[in-house]
Amino acid sequence: MSRYVKDMDNGKTIAYGYDHVTGYFFQVFDVVEEDDEDYLLIDECSTFTKMSNGKMIELMDVYKLPESHIENVAMDLPIK
């Protein structure tokens, strides 16, 4: 399993990676300062929501994730 986390300047947190059960997964959380709770805005994975590699690459590009991770997804390899 690989899991990466990126904290954005706008307060959002991106969690993404590869798991042998769910395949590729991509999640975006927003933290509301009033109650300090995490709110899940995007929750996609290969297994349960049928996210394609193309959609994973698109999301990774939007959130400016490392090019080496995007290349692994393009080659259908686990993200390392």
N, C-alpha and C positions, 0 to 999 in steps of 0.2 A: 504494500500500500504506500502511496505517496500522497501527502497533503501539504499544500502550500497556502500561506496566508499573506495577503497584502493589505495593509492599512492605507486607505486613500486620504488625501488632503481634505476631502469634503465630508469626512466622518464615516464613510462607508467602509466595510471590510469585505474583501474578496477571499473566499476559500475555494480551492480547486485542486484537482489531482486525479489519481487513478486508483481504483480499488478492485480487487479481483471479483467482488460480489456486484458492485454497482457499475463497474466500468469507469468511464470518465465521469466526473461530477464537477459542477460549477454552482457556487452559491454566493449571493450578495446579501450582506446584512447591513442594516442601518441602525444606528444607536440614537435614540431620542434622549436628549439630555434631561428632560423633565423627569423621567422615571428610570433612566439609565438601563433600559431594557433593549435587547437586540431584537430587531424585526427582520424576518426573512423576506427579502424582496424578490429574489430569483432563486429557484431551486430546481436544477436540471441535472439529469444523469442519463447514461446510456441505457440502463436497464429499466427503470421505472417510468421515465418520461419519454423514452425513445429518442433522446437527444443524439443527433448525428455528429460525426466528427466535424463536418462543415459548420454546424451551429456552434460547437465548442470552439473552433478556431475563430469564428466571428466574435464570440463573446470575449475570448482572450485578447483579440486585437483591439476591441473597444476599450478594454480596461488596461491596455498597454502592458501585458504580461511578457515575460522573457521570450525572446525569439527562439531560443533552444527548446523551450517547452512547447511552443506552437509547432515547431518542426517535428517533434516527437508525435504529436497528435496527428499531424498530416501524414506521417508514415505509419500510423496506427500502432505506436509503441507506447509502453507505460511512460509516464512523465518522471524523469529522474533529474 
